[in-house]
Amino acid sequence: MKILVTGSSGTVGTRLCEVLLERGHDVVGVDWHPNKWNPALDKITVIKDLREEEGWKDVPRDVDAIIHLAANARVYDLVKDPVRARDNFITTFHMLEFARKAGIKKFIFSSSREVYGNAEAKEFTEDKISVDLCESPYTASKIGGEATVQAYRRCYGIKAVILRFSNVYGAYDDSDRIVPLFIRQAKEGKKLTVFGEGKCLDFTYIDDTINGVILALEQCGKHDGEVFNIAYGTGTTLVELAESIKKLTKSASEIVMAPPRLGEVTYYVADIAKAKKQLGYQPKISFEEGIRRTVSWYAEHNA
């Protein structure tokens, strides 16, 4: 297939483009900045701000599918600056309009476990979403994005699958997301601050996430309109994450507790039974192995 990937210079986008190319697909990336991790991907990347209505002539229309990853994704950053959530709405709308006008009939949308909010559940199945539990502007942008995708598939015949990611970690991330942040701080001997002593999340190694995306892409027509949790299916507390990184980096950093931050989900473990049954999704990299690989990658790349 010829596949257009938005957010192709980001963490998930970089690895996804690499794997799609390895599997023989024709790939076009779209991002608003070049790829700092793999310069070879710049040759297939269109530099484009998807918030803008102009300048679309360089984005190819002869593609079989769109995988829409591009988003402002740091929850607390969007609490501080909700305009960044508006950007997510706009870019999703523009990509769906692009697909409609170009006649592109396959669309994969990357949503988030944040859409579940702080609900009471041991594990979250795909039906446990409610707008009443919307915790942040970021959450609203993803719930709204999902609704817009569903509207476009019903009105315009676009076959779409929605994937809810959960704390993707691994290579190609030098942001202030918690895994790369803790690795940097541990190496420098700085304090590791845990916002919410009991906070527990479902960390998903990047290659497992990519496998879920590709399975959804390959079966998009079969599962049109479906929503899938793409995660590992096991919870890890942020204290456990900090302790693991300290051990792997041989750091003497102190772990300190702070109150949960406004807008953030404090507990999430995915029920991935639906993705396993319908997509054949099976995460392979445990948290322990994934963190070990991640710390090693950052050491090798001085990241």
C-alpha positions in Angstrom: 0.0 0.0 0.0 0.9 3.6 -0.3 0.4 5.1 3.2 0.4 8.7 4.4 1.6 9.0 8.1 1.0 12.3 9.9 3.3 13.1 12.8 6.0 11.1 11.0 8.9 12.9 12.8 7.5 12.0 16.2 8.2 9.0 18.4 5.6 6.7 17.1 5.7 8.1 13.6 9.4 7.6 13.2 9.3 3.9 14.2 6.1 3.3 12.3 7.6 4.7 9.0 10.7 2.5 9.5 8.7 -0.6 9.9 6.3 0.1 7.1 9.2 0.7 4.8 10.9 -2.5 6.0 7.7 -4.4 5.0 7.7 -3.0 1.5 5.1 -0.3 1.7 5.3 3.1 -0.1 5.3 5.7 2.7 4.8 9.4 2.7 5.3 11.3 6.0 3.8 14.7 6.9 5.2 16.7 9.8 5.9 20.3 10.7 9.5 19.7 11.3 12.2 17.4 9.9 13.0 14.0 11.5 15.9 14.4 14.0 16.2 10.6 14.5 16.4 9.2 11.0 17.5 11.7 8.3 16.6 9.1 5.6 12.9 9.7 6.4 13.2 13.3 5.5 13.4 12.2 1.8 9.8 10.9 2.1 8.5 13.7 4.4 6.4 16.7 3.4 7.0 19.6 5.8 3.5 20.9 6.5 1.6 22.6 9.3 -1.6 20.7 9.3 -3.4 23.5 11.2 -3.1 25.7 8.0 -5.8 25.5 5.3 -3.3 26.5 2.6 -0.3 24.6 1.3 -1.7 21.2 0.7 -0.6 20.8 -2.9 2.6 19.0 -1.9 0.7 16.4 0.1 0.0 13.4 -2.2 -3.6 12.4 -2.8 -2.9 9.0 -4.5 -2.6 7.1 -1.2 -4.4 4.0 0.0 -4.6 5.0 3.7 -3.9 7.7 6.2 -2.5 7.0 9.7 -3.2 10.1 11.7 -0.7 10.4 14.6 0.0 14.1 14.6 -1.1 15.7 17.9 0.0 17.8 20.8 0.2 15.0 23.3 1.4 16.2 26.7 -1.7 16.3 28.9 -0.5 18.8 31.5 1.0 21.0 28.8 -2.5 21.3 27.3 -3.9 22.1 30.7 -1.5 25.1 30.8 -2.1 26.0 27.2 -5.5 24.7 25.9 -4.9 26.3 22.5 -2.8 23.2 21.8 -5.9 21.1 22.3 -7.7 23.3 19.7 -4.8 22.4 17.3 -5.6 18.7 17.7 -9.2 19.3 16.7 -8.2 21.4 13.7 -5.5 18.9 12.4 -7.9 16.0 12.7 -10.7 17.8 10.9 -8.3 18.9 8.1 -7.0 15.3 7.6 -10.5 13.9 7.4 -11.4 16.7 4.9 -8.3 15.8 2.9 -9.3 12.2 2.9 -12.9 13.0 1.9 -11.9 15.3 -1.0 -9.1 13.0 -2.2 -11.3 9.9 -2.0 -9.0 8.1 0.4 -11.1 5.4 2.0 -8.9 4.0 4.9 -8.2 6.1 8.0 -6.5 5.1 11.3 -6.9 7.5 14.1 -4.6 7.5 17.2 -6.6 8.3 20.3 -5.6 7.9 23.9 -6.3 6.1 27.1 -7.0 9.6 28.5 -10.5 9.3 27.1 -11.6 7.0 29.9 -10.9 9.7 32.6 -10.7 8.8 36.2 -13.5 6.2 36.1 -13.8 3.3 38.6 -12.6 0.2 36.9 -10.0 -2.5 37.4 -9.4 -2.8 33.7 -10.9 -0.6 31.0 -12.8 -2.0 28.1 -13.5 0.1 25.0 -17.1 0.9 26.1 -16.1 2.6 29.3 -15.8 6.1 27.8 -18.0 9.0 28.9 -17.8 12.7 28.2 -18.8 13.3 31.8 -15.3 12.0 32.8 -13.4 14.3 30.5 -10.5 15.5 32.6 -8.5 17.8 30.4 -8.5 19.8 27.1 -6.3 17.0 25.7 -8.9 14.5 26.6 -11.6 16.6 24.9 -9.5 16.8 21.8 -9.3 13.0 21.6 -12.9 12.4 22.4 -13.9 15.0 19.8 -11.5 13.5 17.3 -13.0 10.1 17.7 -16.5 11.6 17.2 -15.4 13.4 14.1 -13.9 10.2 12.7 -17.1 8.3 13.3 -19.1 11.1 11.6 -16.9 11.0 8.5 -17.1 7.3 8.2 -20.9 7.4 8.4 -21.4 10.3 6.1 -18.6 9.9 3.5 -17.9 6.1 3.4 -14.4 6.4 4.9 -13.4 3.1 6.6 -11.8 4.0 9.9 -10.4 2.3 12.9 -9.6 4.1 16.2 -6.7 3.1 18.4 -6.4 4.1 22.0 -2.7 4.2 22.9 -1.3 4.0 26.4 2.0 5.5 27.6 4.1 4.5 24.6 7.8 4.4 25.4 11.0 3.3 23.8 13.3 4.9 21.3 13.0 8.3 19.5 11.7 10.4 22.4 13.6 13.2 24.0 10.5 15.0 25.3 9.6 15.6 28.9 7.3 12.6 29.0 7.9 10.6 32.1 10.1 7.8 30.8 12.7 9.9 28.9 12.5 12.6 31.7 13.2 10.1 34.5 16.1 8.6 32.5 17.7 12.0 32.0 17.1 13.0 35.6 18.5 9.7 36.9 21.6 10.0 34.9 22.1 13.6 36.2 21.4 12.5 39.8 18.4 14.8 40.0 15.2 14.1 42.0 12.6 12.0 40.3 9.2 13.6 41.1 6.2 11.3 41.1 2.9 13.3 40.8 0.5 11.0 42.6 2.0 8.3 45.0 -0.4 5.6 43.9 -0.6 6.6 40.2 -0.6 3.5 38.1 -0.5 3.3 34.3 -0.2 0.8 31.4 3.1 1.4 29.7 3.4 0.0 26.2 6.7 -0.6 24.4 6.9 1.2 21.1 7.3 -1.9 18.9 4.1 -3.5 20.4 2.3 -0.2 19.6 3.5 -0.3 16.0 2.4 -3.9 15.6 -1.1 -2.9 16.7 -1.2 0.0 14.2 -0.1 -2.2 11.3 -2.7 -5.0 12.3 -5.4 -2.3 12.3 -4.2 -0.9 8.9 -4.2 -4.4 7.3 -7.7 -5.1 8.6 -9.3 -1.7 8.4 -12.1 -2.7 6.0 -13.0 -5.7 8.2 -13.2 -3.7 11.4 -14.6 -0.4 10.0 -15.8 1.8 12.9 -14.2 -0.3 15.6 -12.2 1.0 18.6 -9.3 -0.9 20.1 -7.1 -0.5 23.2 -3.5 -0.9 22.1 -1.5 -1.4 25.3 0.3 -4.0 27.3 -2.5 -4.9 29.7 -0.6 -4.6 32.9 -0.4 -1.7 35.3 2.9 -0.2 36.7 3.0 2.5 39.3 5.2 5.5 38.7 7.1 4.7 41.8 8.0 1.3 40.3 9.0 3.0 37.1 11.3 5.4 39.0 12.8 2.6 40.9 13.5 0.5 37.8 15.2 3.4 36.0 17.3 4.2 39.1 18.5 0.6 39.2 19.2 0.4 35.5 21.1 3.7 35.4 22.8 3.0 38.8 21.5 6.3 40.0 21.4 7.7 43.5 18.5 10.1 42.6 15.9 10.6 45.3 12.3 9.7 44.5 10.0 12.4 45.8 6.2 12.5 46.0 3.9 15.3 44.9 0.1 15.7 44.6 -1.4 14.6 41.3 -1.5 17.3 38.6 -4.7 18.9 37.3 -6.3 17.1 34.4 -4.3 13.8 34.6 -5.6 10.3 34.9 -4.4 8.6 38.0 -5.2 4.9 37.2 -5.4 3.0 33.9 -4.9 -0.6 32.9 -6.2 -1.6 29.5 -8.4 -4.6 28.8 -6.9 -5.7 25.4 -9.1 -8.8 24.9 -10.9 -7.2 22.0 -7.7 -6.3 20.1 -6.3 -9.8 20.8 -9.5 -11.5 19.5 -10.3 -9.3 16.5 -6.9 -8.0 15.3 -4.7 -10.8 16.5 -2.8 -8.2 18.6 -0.4 -9.7 21.1 2.1 -7.5 23.0 5.4 -9.2 23.5 7.7 -6.8 25.4 7.1 -6.8 29.2 7.6 -3.6 31.2 10.9 -5.0 32.7 12.3 -5.9 29.3 11.0 -2.7 27.6 12.5 -0.4 30.2 15.8 -2.2 30.0 15.9 -1.8 26.2 14.9 1.8 26.5 17.6 2.7 29.0 20.1 0.9 26.7 18.9 2.8 23.7 19.3 6.2 25.4 22.8 5.3 26.6 23.8 4.3 23.1 22.4 7.4 21.5 23.4 9.9 24.3 19.8 11.0 24.4 
